[in-house]
Amino acid sequence: MAKKEKRFVTVYNDEGFAAAKEIIVDRVTGVNYLFVHEGYAGGLSPLLDAQGKPVVTPINDIEE
């Protein structure tokens, strides 16, 4: 990863009037995170599969 490349990339964005849901991928580890915010509140959590393990996108499959 070059110095000027962003570490995190948004791969999904569902914005509503006051709330939004985003899936963000760490370009170094491939781990997917769910970010939800509404108004001035928000939360971030790793996205988990059915077995409770983090969802990981192969590094080569991540597009900006």
PQR file of N, CA, C, O and H, with PARSE charges and radii, in Angstrom:
ATOM      1  N   MET A   1       0.853  -1.183   0.000 -0.4000 1.5000
ATOM      2  CA  MET A   1       0.000   0.000   0.000 -0.0000 2.0000
ATOM      3  C   MET A   1       0.893   1.238   0.000  0.5500 1.7000
ATOM      4  O   MET A   1       1.741   1.398   0.878 -0.5500 1.4000
ATOM      5  N   ALA A   2       0.701   2.100  -0.975 -0.4000 1.5000
ATOM      6  CA  ALA A   2       1.489   3.321  -1.064 -0.0000 2.0000
ATOM      7  C   ALA A   2       1.093   4.288   0.046  0.5500 1.7000
ATOM      8  O   ALA A   2       0.003   4.178   0.607 -0.5500 1.4000
ATOM      9  H   ALA A   2       0.012   1.970  -1.688  0.4000 1.0000
ATOM     10  N   LYS A   3       1.964   5.225   0.361 -0.4000 1.5000
ATOM     11  CA  LYS A   3       1.723   6.156   1.462 -0.0000 2.0000
ATOM     12  C   LYS A   3       0.444   6.975   1.291  0.5500 1.7000
ATOM     13  O   LYS A   3      -0.248   7.236   2.275 -0.5500 1.4000
ATOM     14  H   LYS A   3       2.849   5.315  -0.095  0.4000 1.0000
ATOM     15  N   LYS A   4       0.118   7.380   0.082 -0.4000 1.5000
ATOM     16  CA  LYS A   4      -1.022   8.258  -0.123 -0.0000 2.0000
ATOM     17  C   LYS A   4      -2.345   7.513  -0.252  0.5500 1.7000
ATOM     18  O   LYS A   4      -3.401   8.146  -0.281 -0.5500 1.4000
ATOM     19  H   LYS A   4       0.680   7.168  -0.717  0.4000 1.0000
ATOM     20  N   GLU A   5      -2.315   6.187  -0.329 -0.4000 1.5000
ATOM     21  CA  GLU A   5      -3.556   5.426  -0.422 -0.0000 2.0000
ATOM     22  C   GLU A   5      -4.240   5.389   0.942  0.5500 1.7000
ATOM     23  O   GLU A   5      -3.585   5.300   1.981 -0.5500 1.4000
ATOM     24  H   GLU A   5      -1.457   5.673  -0.305  0.4000 1.0000
ATOM     25  N   LYS A   6      -5.544   5.460   0.916 -0.4000 1.5000
ATOM     26  CA  LYS A   6      -6.313   5.399   2.156 -0.0000 2.0000
ATOM     27  C   LYS A   6      -6.333   3.970   2.680  0.5500 1.7000
ATOM     28  O   LYS A   6      -6.421   3.018   1.905 -0.5500 1.4000
ATOM     29  H   LYS A   6      -6.076   5.533   0.073  0.4000 1.0000
ATOM     30  N   ARG A   7      -6.252   3.823   4.006 -0.4000 1.5000
ATOM     31  CA  ARG A   7      -6.258   2.490   4.597 -0.0000 2.0000
ATOM     32  C   ARG A   7      -7.650   1.874   4.541  0.5500 1.7000
ATOM     33  O   ARG A   7      -7.782   0.664   4.351 -0.5500 1.4000
ATOM     34  H   ARG A   7      -6.181   4.596   4.636  0.4000 1.0000
ATOM     35  N   PHE A   8      -8.687   2.687   4.704 -0.4000 1.5000
ATOM     36  CA  PHE A   8     -10.054   2.180   4.724 -0.0000 2.0000
ATOM     37  C   PHE A   8     -10.798   2.646   3.490  0.5500 1.7000
ATOM     38  O   PHE A   8     -10.631   3.778   3.036 -0.5500 1.4000
ATOM     39  H   PHE A   8      -8.580   3.669   4.858  0.4000 1.0000
ATOM     40  N   VAL A   9     -11.634   1.747   2.945 -0.4000 1.5000
ATOM     41  CA  VAL A   9     -12.424   2.080   1.764 -0.0000 2.0000
ATOM     42  C   VAL A   9     -13.871   1.660   2.035  0.5500 1.7000
ATOM     43  O   VAL A   9     -14.124   0.586   2.582 -0.5500 1.4000
ATOM     44  H   VAL A   9     -11.770   0.828   3.313  0.4000 1.0000
ATOM     45  N   THR A  10     -14.811   2.517   1.648 -0.4000 1.5000
ATOM     46  CA  THR A  10     -16.232   2.211   1.806 -0.0000 2.0000
ATOM     47  C   THR A  10     -16.689   1.411   0.592  0.5500 1.7000
ATOM     48  O   THR A  10     -16.571   1.872  -0.543 -0.5500 1.4000
ATOM     49  H   THR A  10     -14.606   3.389   1.205  0.4000 1.0000
ATOM     50  N   VAL A  11     -17.218   0.194   0.842 -0.4000 1.5000
ATOM     51  CA  VAL A  11     -17.658  -0.661  -0.258 -0.0000 2.0000
ATOM     52  C   VAL A  11     -19.180  -0.724  -0.372  0.5500 1.7000
ATOM     53  O   VAL A  11     -19.708  -1.223  -1.366 -0.5500 1.4000
ATOM     54  H   VAL A  11     -17.313  -0.180   1.765  0.4000 1.0000
ATOM     55  N   TYR A  12     -19.891  -0.217   0.646 -0.4000 1.5000
ATOM     56  CA  TYR A  12     -21.355  -0.191   0.614 -0.0000 2.0000
ATOM     57  C   TYR A  12     -21.812   1.025   1.396  0.5500 1.7000
ATOM     58  O   TYR A  12     -21.271   1.314   2.463 -0.5500 1.4000
ATOM     59  H   TYR A  12     -19.462   0.188   1.454  0.4000 1.0000
ATOM     60  N   ASN A  13     -22.804   1.742   0.880 -0.4000 1.5000
ATOM     61  CA  ASN A  13     -23.312   2.923   1.553 -0.0000 2.0000
ATOM     62  C   ASN A  13     -24.810   3.009   1.313  0.5500 1.7000
ATOM     63  O   ASN A  13     -25.262   3.069   0.170 -0.5500 1.4000
ATOM     64  H   ASN A  13     -23.244   1.507   0.013  0.4000 1.0000
ATOM     65  N   ASP A  14     -25.578   3.013   2.399 -0.4000 1.5000
ATOM     66  CA  ASP A  14     -27.032   3.132   2.321 -0.0000 2.0000
ATOM     67  C   ASP A  14     -27.432   4.332   3.170  0.5500 1.7000
ATOM     68  O   ASP A  14     -27.682   4.205   4.368 -0.5500 1.4000
ATOM     69  H   ASP A  14     -25.211   2.963   3.328  0.4000 1.0000
ATOM     70  N   GLU A  15     -27.489   5.499   2.532 -0.4000 1.5000
ATOM     71  CA  GLU A  15     -27.808   6.718   3.263 -0.0000 2.0000
ATOM     72  C   GLU A  15     -29.289   7.023   3.163  0.5500 1.7000
ATOM     73  O   GLU A  15     -29.885   6.956   2.088 -0.5500 1.4000
ATOM     74  H   GLU A  15     -27.286   5.602   1.559  0.4000 1.0000
ATOM     75  N   GLY A  16     -29.874   7.361   4.312 -0.4000 1.5000
ATOM     76  CA  GLY A  16     -31.247   7.801   4.359 -0.0000 2.0000
ATOM     77  C   GLY A  16     -31.290   9.271   4.723  0.5500 1.7000
ATOM     78  O   GLY A  16     -30.279   9.966   4.623 -0.5500 1.4000
ATOM     79  H   GLY A  16     -29.389   7.415   5.185  0.4000 1.0000
ATOM     80  N   PHE A  17     -32.447   9.752   5.144 -0.4000 1.5000
ATOM     81  CA  PHE A  17     -32.605  11.170   5.496 -0.0000 2.0000
ATOM     82  C   PHE A  17     -31.718  11.546   6.684  0.5500 1.7000
ATOM     83  O   PHE A  17     -30.977  12.526   6.615 -0.5500 1.4000
ATOM     84  H   PHE A  17     -33.269   9.188   5.225  0.4000 1.0000
ATOM     85  N   ALA A  18     -31.788  10.781   7.766 -0.4000 1.5000
ATOM     86  CA  ALA A  18     -31.005  11.118   8.960 -0.0000 2.0000
ATOM     87  C   ALA A  18     -30.092   9.987   9.398  0.5500 1.7000
ATOM     88  O   ALA A  18     -29.313  10.152  10.336 -0.5500 1.4000
ATOM     89  H   ALA A  18     -32.391   9.985   7.823  0.4000 1.0000
ATOM     90  N   ALA A  19     -30.172   8.848   8.739 -0.4000 1.5000
ATOM     91  CA  ALA A  19     -29.373   7.691   9.164 -0.0000 2.0000
ATOM     92  C   ALA A  19     -28.627   7.113   7.960  0.5500 1.7000
ATOM     93  O   ALA A  19     -29.015   7.306   6.808 -0.5500 1.4000
ATOM     94  H   ALA A  19     -30.805   8.714   7.977  0.4000 1.0000
ATOM     95  N   ALA A  20     -27.552   6.405   8.266 -0.4000 1.5000
ATOM     96  CA  ALA A  20     -26.779   5.776   7.197 -0.0000 2.0000
ATOM     97  C   ALA A  20     -26.126   4.502   7.709  0.5500 1.7000
ATOM     98  O   ALA A  20     -25.794   4.379   8.888 -0.5500 1.4000
ATOM     99  H   ALA A  20     -27.237   6.248   9.202  0.4000 1.0000
ATOM    100  N   LYS A  21     -25.951   3.560   6.795 -0.4000 1.5000
ATOM    101  CA  LYS A  21     -25.232   2.314   7.080 -0.0000 2.0000
ATOM    102  C   LYS A  21     -24.133   2.186   6.031  0.5500 1.7000
ATOM    103  O   LYS A  21     -24.364   2.385   4.839 -0.5500 1.4000
ATOM    104  H   LYS A  21     -26.220   3.659   5.837  0.4000 1.0000
ATOM    105  N   GLU A  22     -22.936   1.850   6.499 -0.4000 1.5000
ATOM    106  CA  GLU A  22     -21.807   1.694   5.583 -0.0000 2.0000
ATOM    107  C   GLU A  22     -21.041   0.428   5.934  0.5500 1.7000
ATOM    108  O   GLU A  22     -20.953   0.048   7.101 -0.5500 1.4000
ATOM    109  H   GLU A  22     -22.748   1.688   7.468  0.4000 1.0000
ATOM    110  N   ILE A  23     -20.492  -0.216   4.923 -0.4000 1.5000
ATOM    111  CA  ILE A  23     -19.541  -1.301   5.152 -0.0000 2.0000
ATOM    112  C   ILE A  23     -18.193  -0.761   4.694  0.5500 1.7000
ATOM    113  O   ILE A  23     -18.023  -0.323   3.556 -0.5500 1.4000
ATOM    114  H   ILE A  23     -20.563   0.093   3.974  0.4000 1.0000
ATOM    115  N   ILE A  24     -17.243  -0.810   5.622 -0.4000 1.5000
ATOM    116  CA  ILE A  24     -15.910  -0.267   5.406 -0.0000 2.0000
ATOM    117  C   ILE A  24     -14.916  -1.411   5.485  0.5500 1.7000
ATOM    118  O   ILE A  24     -15.008  -2.248   6.383 -0.5500 1.4000
ATOM    119  H   ILE A  24     -17.382  -1.166   6.546  0.4000 1.0000
ATOM    120  N   VAL A  25     -13.968  -1.462   4.559 -0.4000 1.5000
ATOM    121  CA  VAL A  25     -12.976  -2.535   4.536 -0.0000 2.0000
ATOM    122  C   VAL A  25     -11.596  -1.954   4.814  0.5500 1.7000
ATOM    123  O   VAL A  25     -11.207  -0.941   4.235 -0.5500 1.4000
ATOM    124  H   VAL A  25     -13.893  -0.782   3.829  0.4000 1.0000
ATOM    125  N   ASP A  26     -10.864  -2.610   5.708 -0.4000 1.5000
ATOM    126  CA  ASP A  26      -9.478  -2.250   6.006 -0.0000 2.0000
ATOM    127  C   ASP A  26      -8.622  -2.840   4.888  0.5500 1.7000
ATOM    128  O   ASP A  26      -8.584  -4.058   4.715 -0.5500 1.4000
ATOM    129  H   ASP A  26     -11.180  -3.434   6.179  0.4000 1.0000
ATOM    130  N   ARG A  27      -7.940  -1.991   4.132 -0.4000 1.5000
ATOM    131  CA  ARG A  27      -7.155  -2.453   2.983 -0.0000 2.0000
ATOM    132  C   ARG A  27      -5.898  -3.209   3.383  0.5500 1.7000
ATOM    133  O   ARG A  27      -5.277  -3.859   2.541 -0.5500 1.4000
ATOM    134  H   ARG A  27      -7.970  -1.001   4.273  0.4000 1.0000
ATOM    135  N   VAL A  28      -5.511  -3.137   4.653 -0.4000 1.5000
ATOM    136  CA  VAL A  28      -4.329  -3.862   5.114 -0.0000 2.0000
ATOM    137  C   VAL A  28      -4.699  -5.275   5.565  0.5500 1.7000
ATOM    138  O   VAL A  28      -4.024  -6.239   5.203 -0.5500 1.4000
ATOM    139  H   VAL A  28      -6.014  -2.609   5.337  0.4000 1.0000
ATOM    140  N   THR A  29      -5.767  -5.399   6.351 -0.4000 1.5000
ATOM    141  CA  THR A  29      -6.155  -6.701   6.903 -0.0000 2.0000
ATOM    142  C   THR A  29      -7.283  -7.370   6.129  0.5500 1.7000
ATOM    143  O   THR A  29      -7.431  -8.590   6.203 -0.5500 1.4000
ATOM    144  H   THR A  29      -6.315  -4.616   6.645  0.4000 1.0000
ATOM    145  N   GLY A  30      -8.086  -6.601   5.386 -0.4000 1.5000
ATOM    146  CA  GLY A  30      -9.235  -7.140   4.669 -0.0000 2.0000
ATOM    147  C   GLY A  30     -10.476  -7.286   5.535  0.5500 1.7000
ATOM    148  O   GLY A  30     -11.514  -7.731   5.045 -0.5500 1.4000
ATOM    149  H   GLY A  30      -7.966  -5.610   5.326  0.4000 1.0000
ATOM    150  N   VAL A  31     -10.393  -6.919   6.822 -0.4000 1.5000
ATOM    151  CA  VAL A  31     -11.536  -7.050   7.731 -0.0000 2.0000
ATOM    152  C   VAL A  31     -12.609  -6.032   7.353  0.5500 1.7000
ATOM    153  O   VAL A  31     -12.311  -4.873   7.063 -0.5500 1.4000
ATOM    154  H   VAL A  31      -9.549  -6.558   7.220  0.4000 1.0000
ATOM    155  N   ASN A  32     -13.888  -6.495   7.364 -0.4000 1.5000
ATOM    156  CA  ASN A  32     -15.039  -5.659   7.048 -0.0000 2.0000
ATOM    157  C   ASN A  32     -15.667  -5.143   8.337  0.5500 1.7000
ATOM    158  O   ASN A  32     -15.798  -5.881   9.313 -0.5500 1.4000
ATOM    159  H   ASN A  32     -14.130  -7.436   7.600  0.4000 1.0000
ATOM    160  N   TYR A  33     -16.053  -3.873   8.332 -0.4000 1.5000
ATOM    161  CA  TYR A  33     -16.691  -3.252   9.486 -0.0000 2.0000
ATOM    162  C   TYR A  33     -18.031  -2.665   9.068  0.5500 1.7000
ATOM    163  O   TYR A  33     -18.182  -2.176   7.949 -0.5500 1.4000
ATOM    164  H   TYR A  33     -15.947  -3.273   7.538  0.4000 1.0000
ATOM    165  N   LEU A  34     -19.012  -2.716   9.981 -0.4000 1.5000
ATOM    166  CA  LEU A  34     -20.304  -2.081   9.770 -0.0000 2.0000
ATOM    167  C   LEU A  34     -20.319  -0.800  10.588  0.5500 1.7000
ATOM    168  O   LEU A  34     -20.106  -0.826  11.801 -0.5500 1.4000
ATOM    169  H   LEU A  34     -18.889  -3.114  10.890  0.4000 1.0000
ATOM    170  N   PHE A  35     -20.571   0.319   9.922 -0.4000 1.5000
ATOM    171  CA  PHE A  35     -20.669   1.612  10.585 -0.0000 2.0000
ATOM    172  C   PHE A  35     -22.080   2.123  10.378  0.5500 1.7000
ATOM    173  O   PHE A  35     -22.537   2.256   9.243 -0.5500 1.4000
ATOM    174  H   PHE A  35     -20.744   0.340   8.938  0.4000 1.0000
ATOM    175  N   VAL A  36     -22.778   2.412  11.479 -0.4000 1.5000
ATOM    176  CA  VAL A  36     -24.140   2.922  11.419 -0.0000 2.0000
ATOM    177  C   VAL A  36     -24.164   4.236  12.178  0.5500 1.7000
ATOM    178  O   VAL A  36     -23.662   4.323  13.298 -0.5500 1.4000
ATOM    179  H   VAL A  36     -22.407   2.304  12.402  0.4000 1.0000
ATOM    180  N   HIS A  37     -24.750   5.263  11.564 -0.4000 1.5000
ATOM    181  CA  HIS A  37     -24.887   6.524  12.288 -0.0000 2.0000
ATOM    182  C   HIS A  37     -26.232   7.159  11.987  0.5500 1.7000
ATOM    183  O   HIS A  37     -26.783   7.043  10.892 -0.5500 1.4000
ATOM    184  H   HIS A  37     -25.158   5.192  10.654  0.4000 1.0000
ATOM    185  N   GLU A  38     -26.734   7.836  13.014 -0.4000 1.5000
ATOM    186  CA  GLU A  38     -28.012   8.532  12.910 -0.0000 2.0000
ATOM    187  C   GLU A  38     -27.896   9.806  13.721  0.5500 1.7000
ATOM    188  O   GLU A  38     -27.642   9.760  14.925 -0.5500 1.4000
ATOM    189  H   GLU A  38     -26.286   7.930  13.903  0.4000 1.0000
ATOM    190  N   GLY A  39     -28.078  10.925  13.079 -0.4000 1.5000
ATOM    191  CA  GLY A  39     -27.918  12.206  13.768 -0.0000 2.0000
ATOM    192  C   GLY A  39     -26.496  12.348  14.272  0.5500 1.7000
ATOM    193  O   GLY A  39     -25.548  12.258  13.492 -0.5500 1.4000
ATOM    194  H   GLY A  39     -28.284  10.962  12.101  0.4000 1.0000
ATOM    195  N   TYR A  40     -26.337  12.572  15.579 -0.4000 1.5000
ATOM    196  CA  TYR A  40     -25.016  12.743  16.182 -0.0000 2.0000
ATOM    197  C   TYR A  40     -24.493  11.469  16.826  0.5500 1.7000
ATOM    198  O   TYR A  40     -23.441  11.495  17.465 -0.5500 1.4000
ATOM    199  H   TYR A  40     -27.107  12.645  16.212  0.4000 1.0000
ATOM    200  N   ALA A  41     -25.203  10.351  16.674 -0.4000 1.5000
ATOM    201  CA  ALA A  41     -24.785   9.089  17.289 -0.0000 2.0000
ATOM    202  C   ALA A  41     -24.343   8.110  16.209  0.5500 1.7000
ATOM    203  O   ALA A  41     -24.805   8.170  15.070 -0.5500 1.4000
ATOM    204  H   ALA A  41     -26.058  10.330  16.155  0.4000 1.0000
ATOM    205  N   GLY A  42     -23.440   7.209  16.587 -0.4000 1.5000
ATOM    206  CA  GLY A  42     -22.981   6.216  15.631 -0.0000 2.0000
ATOM    207  C   GLY A  42     -22.280   5.069  16.314  0.5500 1.7000
ATOM    208  O   GLY A  42     -21.927   5.154  17.491 -0.5500 1.4000
ATOM    209  H   GLY A  42     -23.065   7.161  17.513  0.4000 1.0000
ATOM    210  N   GLY A  43     -22.078   3.998  15.577 -0.4000 1.5000
ATOM    211  CA  GLY A  43     -21.392   2.838  16.119 -0.0000 2.0000
ATOM    212  C   GLY A  43     -20.652   2.090  15.030  0.5500 1.7000
ATOM    213  O   GLY A  43     -21.041   2.108  13.862 -0.5500 1.4000
ATOM    214  H   GLY A  43     -22.364   3.929  14.621  0.4000 1.0000
ATOM    215  N   LEU A  44     -19.575   1.429  15.437 -0.4000 1.5000
ATOM    216  CA  LEU A  44     -18.737   0.666  14.518 -0.0000 2.0000
ATOM    217  C   LEU A  44     -18.527  -0.719  15.091  0.5500 1.7000
ATOM    218  O   LEU A  44     -18.248  -0.867  16.281 -0.5500 1.4000
ATOM    219  H   LEU A  44     -19.259   1.414  16.385  0.4000 1.0000
ATOM    220  N   SER A  45     -18.660  -1.738  14.249 -0.4000 1.5000
ATOM    221  CA  SER A  45     -18.492  -3.113  14.699 -0.0000 2.0000
ATOM    222  C   SER A  45     -17.922  -3.942  13.558  0.5500 1.7000
ATOM    223  O   SER A  45     -18.260  -3.707  12.398 -0.5500 1.4000
ATOM    224  H   SER A  45     -18.886  -1.618  13.283  0.4000 1.0000
ATOM    225  N   PRO A  46     -17.056  -4.914  13.870 -0.5600 1.5000
ATOM    226  CA  PRO A  46     -16.612  -5.804  12.791  0.2800 2.0000
ATOM    227  C   PRO A  46     -17.808  -6.612  12.298  0.5500 1.7000
ATOM    228  O   PRO A  46     -18.663  -7.005  13.093 -0.5500 1.4000
ATOM    229  N   LEU A  47     -17.871  -6.857  11.014 -0.4000 1.5000
ATOM    230  CA  LEU A  47     -18.924  -7.670  10.427 -0.0000 2.0000
ATOM    231  C   LEU A  47     -18.566  -9.126  10.678  0.5500 1.7000
ATOM    232  O   LEU A  47     -17.439  -9.538  10.401 -0.5500 1.4000
ATOM    233  H   LEU A  47     -17.177  -6.537  10.369  0.4000 1.0000
ATOM    234  N   LEU A  48     -19.508  -9.919  11.199 -0.4000 1.5000
ATOM    235  CA  LEU A  48     -19.244 -11.307  11.545 -0.0000 2.0000
ATOM    236  C   LEU A  48     -20.021 -12.262  10.649  0.5500 1.7000
ATOM    237  O   LEU A  48     -21.124 -11.947  10.202 -0.5500 1.4000
ATOM    238  H   LEU A  48     -20.424  -9.584  11.424  0.4000 1.0000
ATOM    239  N   ASP A  49     -19.437 -13.438  10.387 -0.4000 1.5000
ATOM    240  CA  ASP A  49     -20.132 -14.462   9.605 -0.0000 2.0000
ATOM    241  C   ASP A  49     -20.999 -15.306  10.544  0.5500 1.7000
ATOM    242  O   ASP A  49     -21.097 -15.006  11.733 -0.5500 1.4000
ATOM    243  H   ASP A  49     -18.541 -13.694  10.751  0.4000 1.0000
ATOM    244  N   ALA A  50     -21.617 -16.343  10.023 -0.4000 1.5000
ATOM    245  CA  ALA A  50     -22.525 -17.187  10.804 -0.0000 2.0000
ATOM    246  C   ALA A  50     -21.823 -17.915  11.946  0.5500 1.7000
ATOM    247  O   ALA A  50     -22.475 -18.297  12.918 -0.5500 1.4000
ATOM    248  H   ALA A  50     -21.537 -16.587   9.056  0.4000 1.0000
ATOM    249  N   GLN A  51     -20.516 -18.115  11.851 -0.4000 1.5000
ATOM    250  CA  GLN A  51     -19.759 -18.796  12.907 -0.0000 2.0000
ATOM    251  C   GLN A  51     -19.184 -17.804  13.915  0.5500 1.7000
ATOM    252  O   GLN A  51     -18.507 -18.213  14.859 -0.5500 1.4000
ATOM    253  H   GLN A  51     -19.987 -17.805  11.061  0.4000 1.0000
ATOM    254  N   GLY A  52     -19.441 -16.518  13.734 -0.4000 1.5000
ATOM    255  CA  GLY A  52     -18.956 -15.501  14.654 -0.0000 2.0000
ATOM    256  C   GLY A  52     -17.548 -15.014  14.364  0.5500 1.7000
ATOM    257  O   GLY A  52     -16.946 -14.324  15.187 -0.5500 1.4000
ATOM    258  H   GLY A  52     -19.992 -16.186  12.968  0.4000 1.0000
ATOM    259  N   LYS A  53     -17.021 -15.366  13.204 -0.4000 1.5000
ATOM    260  CA  LYS A  53     -15.678 -14.928  12.816 -0.0000 2.0000
ATOM    261  C   LYS A  53     -15.790 -13.674  11.934  0.5500 1.7000
ATOM    262  O   LYS A  53     -16.774 -13.516  11.211 -0.5500 1.4000
ATOM    263  H   LYS A  53     -17.511 -15.926  12.535  0.4000 1.0000
ATOM    264  N   PRO A  54     -14.788 -12.784  11.988 -0.5600 1.5000
ATOM    265  CA  PRO A  54     -14.846 -11.581  11.152  0.2800 2.0000
ATOM    266  C   PRO A  54     -14.892 -11.909   9.661  0.5500 1.7000
ATOM    267  O   PRO A  54     -14.232 -12.838   9.195 -0.5500 1.4000
ATOM    268  N   VAL A  55     -15.674 -11.137   8.931 -0.4000 1.5000
ATOM    269  CA  VAL A  55     -15.717 -11.262   7.480 -0.0000 2.0000
ATOM    270  C   VAL A  55     -14.461 -10.604   6.937  0.5500 1.7000
ATOM    271  O   VAL A  55     -14.180  -9.448   7.255 -0.5500 1.4000
ATOM    272  H   VAL A  55     -16.210 -10.382   9.310  0.4000 1.0000
ATOM    273  N   VAL A  56     -13.699 -11.328   6.119 -0.4000 1.5000
ATOM    274  CA  VAL A  56     -12.445 -10.821   5.558 -0.0000 2.0000
ATOM    275  C   VAL A  56     -12.527 -10.888   4.042  0.5500 1.7000
ATOM    276  O   VAL A  56     -12.804 -11.940   3.465 -0.5500 1.4000
ATOM    277  H   VAL A  56     -13.927 -12.267   5.861  0.4000 1.0000
ATOM    278  N   THR A  57     -12.283  -9.756   3.411 -0.4000 1.5000
ATOM    279  CA  THR A  57     -12.220  -9.678   1.958 -0.0000 2.0000
ATOM    280  C   THR A  57     -10.774  -9.844   1.538  0.5500 1.7000
ATOM    281  O   THR A  57      -9.906  -9.155   2.073 -0.5500 1.4000
ATOM    282  H   THR A  57     -12.058  -8.902   3.879  0.4000 1.0000
ATOM    283  N   PRO A  58     -10.478 -10.741   0.590 -0.5600 1.5000
ATOM    284  CA  PRO A  58      -9.101 -10.863   0.123  0.2800 2.0000
ATOM    285  C   PRO A  58      -8.575  -9.497  -0.351  0.5500 1.7000
ATOM    286  O   PRO A  58      -9.267  -8.763  -1.056 -0.5500 1.4000
ATOM    287  N   ILE A  59      -7.353  -9.179   0.047 -0.4000 1.5000
ATOM    288  CA  ILE A  59      -6.761  -7.873  -0.250 -0.0000 2.0000
ATOM    289  C   ILE A  59      -6.820  -7.538  -1.743  0.5500 1.7000
ATOM    290  O   ILE A  59      -7.076  -6.389  -2.104 -0.5500 1.4000
ATOM    291  H   ILE A  59      -6.791  -9.775   0.621  0.4000 1.0000
ATOM    292  N   ASN A  60      -6.590  -8.510  -2.603 -0.4000 1.5000
ATOM    293  CA  ASN A  60      -6.584  -8.264  -4.051 -0.0000 2.0000
ATOM    294  C   ASN A  60      -7.974  -7.976  -4.604  0.5500 1.7000
ATOM    295  O   ASN A  60      -8.094  -7.450  -5.711 -0.5500 1.4000
ATOM    296  H   ASN A  60      -6.382  -9.444  -2.311  0.4000 1.0000
ATOM    297  N   ASP A  61      -9.042  -8.313  -3.847 -0.4000 1.5000
ATOM    298  CA  ASP A  61     -10.414  -8.086  -4.308 -0.0000 2.0000
ATOM    299  C   ASP A  61     -10.967  -6.730  -3.906  0.5500 1.7000
ATOM    300  O   ASP A  61     -12.075  -6.375  -4.307 -0.5500 1.4000
ATOM    301  H   ASP A  61      -8.944  -8.740  -2.948  0.4000 1.0000
ATOM    302  N   ILE A  62     -10.216  -5.963  -3.119 -0.4000 1.5000
ATOM    303  CA  ILE A  62     -10.702  -4.671  -2.623 -0.0000 2.0000
ATOM    304  C   ILE A  62     -10.477  -3.620  -3.685  0.5500 1.7000
ATOM    305  O   ILE A  62      -9.354  -3.409  -4.142 -0.5500 1.4000
ATOM    306  H   ILE A  62      -9.316  -6.251  -2.793  0.4000 1.0000
ATOM    307  N   GLU A  63     -11.573  -2.953  -4.078 -0.4000 1.5000
ATOM    308  CA  GLU A  63     -11.497  -1.877  -5.047 -0.0000 2.0000
ATOM    309  C   GLU A  63     -11.864  -0.575  -4.374  0.5500 1.7000
ATOM    310  O   GLU A  63     -12.654  -0.562  -3.430 -0.5500 1.4000
ATOM    311  H   GLU A  63     -12.485  -3.125  -3.706  0.4000 1.0000
ATOM    312  N   GLU A  64     -11.304   0.507  -4.845 -0.4000 1.5000
ATOM    313  CA  GLU A  64     -11.642   1.802  -4.268 -0.0000 2.0000
ATOM    314  C   GLU A  64     -12.690   2.486  -5.105  0.5500 1.7000
ATOM    315  O   GLU A  64     -13.111   3.597  -4.782 -0.5500 1.4000
ATOM    316  H   GLU A  64     -10.663   0.496  -5.612  0.4000 1.0000
TER
END
